[in-house]
Each structure stands twice: as structure tokens, then as C-alpha cells.
Amino acid sequence: MQEEVSPSIYYGLNDMVKISCQDCKGCFDCCQGMGNSIILNPYDIYLLTGNLHESFEELLEGKVELGVEDGMIIPHLVMDKSRDCCSFLNKEGRCSIHEFRPNLCRLFPLGREYSGDKMRYFLLENVCNRRDKVKIKVGKWLGYQNIHELEEFLLCWHTLIKEFEEEIPHLSQEEMKKKNMYLLNLFFLTPYIESTKFTMQFYERLDKYKAY
């Protein structure tokens, strides 16, 4: 189903929006037919590797794939092609990584708009068929304890990606490949330390990237 973005109303973390589907019991429509759309950011990888106790390389053996988005090499979740659904969806139709699911999964059916050093949310129309939804605060729906720190990280990551995309037309194929591999190694392949705060590790790596 094609997403129809309708940003006539925007929401902040404390705003109520009718999106809670009461734990999605008996429904997993949003976990099907997603293709390569569940793109992962460094925090997603931090959570997946830490909770699954697998390295990024091990995730690449069947749970995560690398794809090219606007010239950038970015990881995304792998789909179970036999069922056309997320490979983390179990036989009972439940998410096996729900407690540490990726950011885009948490966000749905909301979209996120970035504007300078701020972000706001909007409802994606006609993407969820559940009829019994109730209102919930946006921040509670996202479910991050450190939501404000995560928003700051997402803003930084979004800015990095946009700057990379703007730079691509001015790079040779060799330069683009080299920079892609540096970004991939720095933010994804290099293991994160579970016992150390993610944001601290991310900003240290961001400083290295900016000095590259």
C-alpha cells in the first residue's frame, strides 16, 4: 500500500494522536511487503547487536542487508521472501525483537519531518487498517526512555546523510566508494560497547567522520 503523506497537522512528543492499536494483537500487516524500506541507523545496530549478541557481520548473514540509497551504502532489514514479511516476525505473527525494534518500526504509522535543529511528527494516512485505535502520546508510542537524546542523535544523523548526498555529485566513483566504506566501517561495522552510552560513542565517531 502506498503511503500518503498528509502533514496538515504536526505533533510533538507530548501531543496525543490516535495511533495506538492495542499491541497489534492478531495483526501484522505493517510487517509485510516492506521490501528494503526498513533502513537502519547506528542506534538500531547498537540495539540489535547488543540484544541479539551478534556482531554486525553476523547480522549480515541473514538478518540485515546492505543497500544503496541515493548513493549511500546503508543497512536495512532482510525480508523473509517465502512469506513476504520481516524475517524477525515469528510463526505466531509477533515481532521477536519488539523491545529493541528499529526506529522506523517504532515510528509507524507516523512520519518524521526534520527542520533545522528540530523535528516534528505527522500521521501517515491510510497505512494502517486497524479500526480500534486509541490516542497515545507520541513520546510514549516511540517508547524510548532517553527520547530527547535520541532526537538529537537523529537530527545529527539526518544532517550527516543529507550532507553526504549533497557531496556525492562532486565525488569521483573512487572517492565515493572510499567515503562510503569509511562511513560504513565507522558507524556500523566497528563494534559498539554495550556498557557504554550509545550517544557518547556516536558523537566520538561523528567527530572522527567530520575530520576525515
C-alpha positions as CSV (number, residue, x, y, z in Angstrom):
1,M,0.0,0.0,0.0
2,Q,1.4,3.4,-1.0
3,E,1.9,5.8,1.9
4,E,0.1,9.1,1.5
5,V,1.8,11.9,3.4
6,S,-0.6,14.4,4.8
7,P,1.3,16.8,7.0
8,S,-1.5,19.3,7.6
9,I,-1.2,18.6,11.4
10,Y,2.1,18.2,13.1
11,Y,2.7,16.7,16.5
12,G,5.3,17.0,19.3
13,L,6.4,14.3,21.8
14,N,3.7,15.4,24.3
15,D,0.8,15.5,21.8
16,M,-1.9,12.9,21.7
17,V,-2.6,11.1,18.4
18,K,-4.9,8.2,17.5
19,I,-2.4,5.6,16.6
20,S,-2.3,3.0,19.4
21,C,-3.5,-0.3,18.1
22,Q,-3.6,-2.0,21.5
23,D,-0.4,-4.1,21.0
24,C,-1.4,-5.1,17.4
25,K,-3.0,-8.3,18.6
26,G,-3.9,-10.5,15.7
27,C,-2.4,-8.1,13.2
28,F,0.9,-7.8,11.5
29,D,0.1,-6.1,8.2
30,C,2.8,-3.4,8.7
31,C,5.4,-6.2,8.9
32,Q,4.6,-7.5,5.4
33,G,5.5,-6.3,1.9
34,M,8.1,-3.8,3.1
35,G,10.8,-4.6,0.6
36,N,14.0,-2.8,1.6
37,S,12.2,0.1,3.3
38,I,13.3,-0.5,6.9
39,I,16.6,1.4,6.7
40,L,18.7,1.1,9.9
41,N,20.7,3.8,11.6
42,P,23.6,3.3,14.0
43,Y,21.4,3.2,17.1
44,D,19.3,0.4,15.5
45,I,22.5,-1.5,15.0
46,Y,23.6,-0.8,18.6
47,L,20.4,-2.3,19.9
48,L,20.3,-5.3,17.5
49,T,23.9,-6.3,18.1
50,G,23.7,-5.8,21.9
51,N,20.4,-7.6,22.4
52,L,21.0,-10.4,19.9
53,H,24.6,-10.8,21.0
54,E,25.7,-10.9,17.3
55,S,28.2,-8.7,15.5
56,F,27.2,-6.6,12.6
57,E,28.9,-9.1,10.3
58,E,26.8,-11.9,11.8
59,L,23.7,-9.9,11.2
60,L,24.7,-9.6,7.6
61,E,24.5,-13.3,7.3
62,G,20.7,-13.3,7.0
63,K,19.0,-10.6,9.2
64,V,20.4,-7.4,7.6
65,E,21.5,-6.4,4.1
66,L,23.4,-3.5,2.6
67,G,21.7,-1.4,0.0
68,V,22.4,1.8,-1.8
69,E,20.2,4.8,-1.0
70,D,20.9,8.0,-3.0
71,G,24.5,6.9,-3.5
72,M,25.0,5.9,0.2
73,I,25.5,2.3,1.4
74,I,23.0,1.8,4.2
75,P,21.9,-1.3,6.0
76,H,18.3,-2.4,6.1
77,L,16.3,-5.3,7.5
78,V,16.0,-8.5,5.4
79,M,12.6,-9.8,4.4
80,D,11.6,-13.4,4.5
81,K,10.9,-13.9,0.8
82,S,8.8,-17.1,1.3
83,R,6.3,-15.1,3.4
84,D,7.0,-11.6,2.1
85,C,7.4,-10.3,5.6
86,C,10.1,-9.2,8.1
87,S,12.5,-12.0,8.9
88,F,12.0,-11.2,12.6
89,L,8.3,-12.0,12.5
90,N,7.7,-15.3,14.3
91,K,5.3,-18.1,13.3
92,E,2.7,-16.6,15.6
93,G,2.8,-13.3,13.7
94,R,4.6,-11.4,16.5
95,C,7.7,-9.4,16.4
96,S,10.6,-11.3,18.0
97,I,12.6,-8.1,18.6
98,H,9.8,-5.8,19.7
99,E,11.6,-4.5,22.8
100,F,14.5,-3.3,20.6
101,R,12.9,-3.0,17.2
102,P,14.3,-0.4,14.7
103,N,13.4,3.3,14.8
104,L,11.2,3.1,11.7
105,C,9.2,0.3,13.1
106,R,8.6,2.3,16.3
107,L,7.6,5.4,14.3
108,F,4.9,3.7,12.1
109,P,2.3,5.0,11.3
110,L,3.9,8.3,11.9
111,G,6.3,10.2,9.7
112,R,9.0,12.5,10.9
113,E,9.9,15.9,9.5
114,Y,13.3,17.5,10.1
115,S,13.6,21.2,10.2
116,G,17.0,22.7,11.2
117,D,17.7,21.6,14.8
118,K,14.1,20.5,15.4
119,M,11.8,17.7,14.3
120,R,8.1,17.1,14.4
121,Y,5.8,14.2,13.6
122,F,2.8,13.7,11.3
123,L,0.3,10.9,10.7
124,L,0.7,8.8,7.5
125,E,-2.8,8.5,6.1
126,N,-4.3,5.1,5.1
127,V,-1.4,2.9,6.0
128,C,-2.9,1.1,9.0
129,N,-6.3,-0.7,8.6
130,R,-6.9,-1.3,12.3
131,R,-10.2,0.3,13.4
132,D,-9.9,0.2,17.2
133,K,-7.0,2.6,17.6
134,V,-6.9,4.9,20.6
135,K,-5.0,8.0,21.4
136,I,-1.5,7.9,22.9
137,K,1.3,10.5,23.4
138,V,3.8,10.5,20.6
139,G,6.7,10.1,23.0
140,K,5.1,7.1,24.7
141,W,4.4,5.5,21.4
142,L,8.1,5.7,20.4
143,G,8.9,4.1,23.7
144,Y,12.5,5.4,24.2
145,Q,13.4,6.2,27.8
146,N,16.1,8.7,26.5
147,I,13.8,10.2,23.8
148,H,15.3,13.7,23.8
149,E,18.9,12.4,23.4
150,L,17.7,10.1,20.7
151,E,16.0,13.0,18.8
152,E,19.3,14.9,19.0
153,F,21.1,11.9,17.6
154,L,18.5,11.5,14.8
155,L,18.9,15.2,13.9
156,C,22.7,14.7,13.6
157,W,22.4,11.5,11.6
158,H,19.9,13.1,9.3
159,T,22.2,16.1,8.7
160,L,25.2,13.8,8.0
161,I,23.2,11.9,5.4
162,K,21.9,15.0,3.7
163,E,25.4,16.5,3.6
164,F,26.8,13.2,2.1
165,E,24.0,13.2,-0.5
166,E,24.8,16.8,-1.5
167,E,28.5,15.9,-1.8
168,I,28.0,12.8,-4.0
169,P,27.7,14.7,-7.3
170,H,31.1,16.3,-6.7
171,L,32.9,13.0,-6.0
172,S,34.6,10.6,-8.3
173,Q,33.5,6.9,-8.2
174,E,36.6,6.0,-6.3
175,E,36.2,8.9,-3.8
176,M,32.5,8.0,-3.3
177,K,33.4,4.3,-2.7
178,K,36.2,5.3,-0.3
179,K,33.9,7.6,1.7
180,N,31.1,5.1,1.8
181,M,33.4,2.4,3.2
182,Y,34.7,4.8,5.8
183,L,31.2,5.7,6.9
184,L,30.1,2.0,6.9
185,N,33.1,0.9,9.0
186,L,33.0,3.8,11.4
187,F,29.2,3.8,12.2
188,F,28.2,0.2,11.6
189,L,31.0,-2.3,11.3
190,T,33.1,-1.1,14.2
191,P,31.5,-2.8,17.3
192,Y,29.7,-0.6,19.9
193,I,30.4,-1.2,23.6
194,E,27.2,-2.4,25.3
195,S,28.3,-1.0,28.7
196,T,29.0,2.5,27.3
197,K,26.3,5.0,26.4
198,F,25.5,4.9,22.7
199,T,25.3,8.7,22.2
200,M,28.8,9.1,23.7
201,Q,30.2,6.6,21.3
202,F,28.3,8.1,18.4
203,Y,29.5,11.7,18.9
204,E,33.1,10.4,19.2
205,R,32.7,8.7,15.9
206,L,31.0,11.7,14.4
207,D,34.0,13.9,15.3
208,K,36.3,11.4,13.5
209,Y,34.0,11.5,10.5
210,K,34.0,15.3,10.3
211,A,37.8,15.3,10.5
212,Y,38.0,12.7,7.6
